[in-house]
Amino acid sequence: MAFGLSDRVKEIAPSPTLSIDTKTKELVSQGYDIINLSVGEPDFGTPEPAANAGIEAIKAGFTKYTAVPGIVDLRKAIARKLKEENGLDYEMEDIIVSNGAKHSLYNAFMAVCNPGDEVILPAPYWVSYPEMIRLSGAVPVVIETDESTGFKITPEMLERAVTPKTKVLLLNSPSNPTGAVYSPDELKALAKVIEKHEFYVMSDEIYEKLVYGIEQISIASVSEAMKQRALIVNGFSKTFAMTGWRVGYIAGDRAVIKAMTSFQSHTTANPTSISQKAAVKALECFDSEMVDRFRNRRDYVLQRINEMPLITCIEPQGAFYVFPNVAEILGKSFKGQTIDSANTFAGLLLEHANIALVPGEGFGAPNNIRISYAVSDDHLKKAMDRLEQFLREVE
Ligand SMILES: Cc1ncc(COP(=O)(O)O)c(C=O)c1O
């Protein structure tokens, strides 16, 4: 019996990426030969030493509550990582571990935003950001970008979006869905604008290791003023192929971390004890071969797409997505059906070409589609053949 839902949840749209993934898995279980290019997780396994550390944790009975912000070993290991890889000084008290970076982000918005605060959100954006911002009572202030700036904001665009109500700027580099990566110079130019104002920079760096031919740095490392404003978000899902383990973290201002810890203490308490032990080990296990394999696949997909009719794609420099532009397809038809949106295009591809991918609407980019190349080379080739065949039949 339903007695009504809260206004808060009534306004939330379900994650379109997860819905497509669920629908695709259902079709596959019914025997359809669908190639799933909608996934946001590596097709590699969790590093064996990390998985074994999880098994050992269970065997050793490390299966009880832990400290709310995470075990000392893990927070110290993350602090070491930030020092060695990003040149940033944080102590374990400046770090909180949560149940995935998604959870970290949600906690952070809840900890810093008041109703009516503005969060500057460059589009195309990861689908969960606007919903999380709204759940915290804040308002997303979207800066539209497209291929002409490589899907990146410029200092001028940022300056125009800042108001006295700005509380947070959200940056995601490398980006899901576009794969865009801000160069060190681009980050320094943005920092010049940010340093004139007083707001947090939530920097989602979850794809930091997946970059191809470009230097990736954390915006927190640009200056002391930036470090003071930065809340660095990261996690183990992408870099260590540990999506199911649910471990993410934030490093930043100690007062914010303390507030997030109080908030987390009443909602989920600690992240899973077993996963934390696995995560400590994972930090020693980065596999750079994974990056080479992703880079080869990116090159392959880009070349294939740019040889196809009606679709173009700029070169992404990170993550494991390409974000082709399909504007030319919109308004045309397939087997008599008008392709009036990226959403319709994705639906027709699923039905007639057995390919699942994510239409751009959910990312704030209705002229684009997102293709994940975190699938085997064989599947990728088959999927590109199917896409090409479909496009040849569009009229
Ligand atoms: C940009 C971005 N941030 C955060 C996350 C959340 O990752 P997780 O909660 O698995 O750590 C994702 C996952 O798709 C992502 O793409």
PDBQT file of the ligand as one rigid body, heavy atoms in Angstrom, charges set to zero:
ROOT
HETATM    1  C1  LIG A 401      32.990  10.599 -12.782  1.00  0.00    +0.000 C 
HETATM    2  C2  LIG A 401      32.633   9.554 -11.805  1.00  0.00    +0.000 A 
HETATM    3  N1  LIG A 401      32.716   9.842 -10.505  1.00  0.00    +0.000 NA
HETATM    4  C3  LIG A 401      32.403   8.928  -9.564  1.00  0.00    +0.000 A 
HETATM    5  C4  LIG A 401      31.957   7.663  -9.924  1.00  0.00    +0.000 A 
HETATM    6  C5  LIG A 401      31.576   6.724  -8.823  1.00  0.00    +0.000 C 
HETATM    7  O1  LIG A 401      32.390   5.625  -8.688  1.00  0.00    +0.000 OA
HETATM    8  P1  LIG A 401      32.258   4.641  -7.469  1.00  0.00    +0.000 P 
HETATM    9  O2  LIG A 401      31.094   5.022  -6.651  1.00  0.00    +0.000 OA
HETATM   10  O3  LIG A 401      32.118   3.281  -8.073  1.00  0.00    +0.000 OA
HETATM   11  O4  LIG A 401      33.547   4.779  -6.693  1.00  0.00    +0.000 OA
HETATM   12  C6  LIG A 401      31.838   7.330 -11.267  1.00  0.00    +0.000 A 
HETATM   13  C7  LIG A 401      31.321   6.012 -11.679  1.00  0.00    +0.000 C 
HETATM   14  O5  LIG A 401      30.860   5.783 -12.758  1.00  0.00    +0.000 OA
HETATM   15  C8  LIG A 401      32.206   8.291 -12.238  1.00  0.00    +0.000 A 
HETATM   16  O6  LIG A 401      32.134   8.021 -13.539  1.00  0.00    +0.000 OA
ENDROOT
TORSDOF 0
